[in-house]
Amino acid sequence: MHLDPLAILTAFGLIFLAELPDKTMFASLAMGTRMRPLYVWFGTSSAFIVHVAIAVGAGGLIGLLPDWIVKLVSAALFAFGAFMLLRNGGGDDDEDQEIKTVTGFWPVYSTAFMAVFISEWGDLTQITTANLAASNGAWSTAVGSAVALMSVSALALLAGRFIAKRVPLKTVQRIGGLCMLGLAIWSLIEIFTG
């Protein structure tokens, strides 16, 4: 098992920025207002770890393809991620869902786990994690992605209201989109120069 610090930081930065304006952050914030935040964090973190493992496994399969195909797939996935982050109108207007009050570790854990597990299928961060795993290594990507996702959940639970009122999420979305667009261009350049 080899861990590349640059790959870990790359995965962390991209996934963190992509997840900040995501509906999962708002779900964590909402659950944290009605349930014990630490229990919510354990549930969301467990779901994120499962999704990272699935995404890294998919990325590992992509990594078996010839190098130029991997770079082309990476460029396409990064371009798709940039499009998703930079497009107007997020379409995630369902963040204000009512969440039932739940007490006790297992009910809170189960509720938080299932909310994240179901909502993250095919999510931008899962696609980005698979893409990074194909090109930057499975273990480094898994560590960076999991820590980023768990950090966003913790941030939402600890300081979500502050962020929502003072930092425009559109700005965070645009920064993440521009980073992904840059990576798409870089991947295409590598096909022709490498």
MIMI-832480 format. One record per residue (C-alpha): x, y, z. Coordinates in steps of 0.001 Angstrom, whole numbers, padded with zeros to 6 digits, always signed. Layout:
residues N
XYZ ...
end
This chain:
residues 194
+000000+000000+000000 +001572+003256-001188 +000140+006630-000153 +001001+009640-002312 +000590+012903-000329 -000115+014937-003490 -002827+012483-004601 -004369+012597-001115 -004407+016415-001150 -005816+016495-004694 -008630+014118-003773 -009308+015978-000538 -009442+019398-002216 -011650+018387-005139 -014058+016280-003104 -014272+018856-000307 -015146+021662-002744 -017591+019489-004683 -019391+018317-001540 -019731+021722+000160 -022702+022942-001904 -024192+019436-002120 -027532+018394-000691 -025773+015984+001684 -024199+018899+003545 -027626+020426+004052 -029070+017075+005090 -026305+016748+007711 -027079+020251+008945 -030801+019514+009172 -030290+016177+010935 -027852+017816+013336 -030504+020286+014455 -032940+017497+015375 -030591+014682+016391 -027387+014288+018365 -024658+015658+016004 -021986+013100+016938 -024340+010200+016171 -025287+011845+012869 -021601+012219+012003 -020928+008517+012697 -023829+007569+010412 -022906+009926+007569 -019221+009005+007815 -019992+005288+007587 -022115+005839+004486 -019393+007968+002896 -016769+005271+003545 -018955+002660+001836 -019444+004949-001180 -015719+005726-001380 -014933+001984-001372 -017412+001412-004211 -016066+004369-006205 -012418+003357-005704 -013259-000184-006825 -014873+001176-009996 -011853+003423-010542 -009536+000457-010134 -011368-001338-012947 -011049+001755-015136 -007317+001751-014347 -006917-001629-016136 -007608+000040-019496 -004823+001434-021726 -003362+004709-020454 -004754+006950-023219 -008274+005599-022687 -008013+006219-018923 -006909+009809-019590 -009760+010300-022072 -012310+008892-019598 -010772+011071-016853 -011033+014167-019051 -014669+013377-019840 -015563+012764-016188 -013782+015922-015034 -015531+017908-017781 -018875+016453-016657 -018071+017401-013051 -017141+020936-014131 -020410+021202-016067 -022418+020012-013065 -020758+022540-010744 -020746+025493-013136 -024246+025176-014581 -026885+027640-013473 -029649+026471-011176 -028578+023671-008908 -031851+021760-009080 -031415+020632-005476 -034420+022414-004028 -035369+019453-001853 -032973+020314+000969 -035714+021676+003207 -037256+018252+003812 -038752+017587+007190 -036634+015190+009207 -038276+013292+012004 -036861+013703+015515 -034928+010570+016430 -033149+009719+019687 -030695+007007+020709 -027486+005993+018927 -028755+003241+016602 -031874+005046+015351 -029885+008257+014694 -026977+006334+013141 -029322+004330+010891 -031263+007405+009796 -028105+009368+008966 -026464+006377+007242 -029480+005652+005038 -030068+009323+004167 -026503+009674+002860 -026181+006155+001434 -029269+006554-000742 -028650+010157-001813 -024978+009685-002811 -025504+007060-005562 -024134+008465-008805 -023309+011732-007054 -020635+014027-008449 -018253+013173-005596 -018650+009433-006211 -017911+009894-009931 -014942+012148-009134 -013576+009615-006633 -013768+006814-009223 -012036+009058-011743 -009242+010013-009344 -008739+006393-008286 -008195+005418-011916 -005433+007964-012385 -003999+008779-008933 -004064+005466-007088 -006769+003748-005079 -005476+004117-001520 -004450+007764-001780 -007756+008667-003425 -009734+006687-000843 -008012+008431+002071 -008349+011932+000584 -011960+011441-000501 -013149+009840+002742 -011504+012520+004897 -012989+015265+002687 -016516+013839+002868 -016326+013275+006620 -014919+016797+007064 -017788+018375+005146 -020271+016457+007266 -018506+017582+010459 -018347+021147+009166 -022064+021102+008406 -022830+019775+011863 -020542+022233+013676 -020728+025425+011652 -023371+024941+008973 -025467+027931+009872 -022457+030242+009832 -021390+029045+006369 -024891+029203+004902 -025321+032821+006047 -021859+034227+005288 -020117+032279+002502 -021860+032185-000877 -022000+028534-001881 -022121+029561-005550 -018553+030844-005123 -017392+027521-003690 -019224+025726-006504 -017513+027854-009156 -014039+027297-007670 -014613+023532-007657 -015969+023651-011224 -012972+025615-012492 -010577+023175-010790 -012323+020246-012483 -012313+022024-015850 -008572+022580-015440 -008083+018874-014682 -010133+017906-017762 -007911+020085-019952 -004767+018730-018272 -005911+015134-018860 -006477+015870-022563 -003044+017507-022847 -001452+014398-021273 -002967+012189-023997 -001100+014102-026703 +002115+014865-024813 +002638+011644-022861 
end
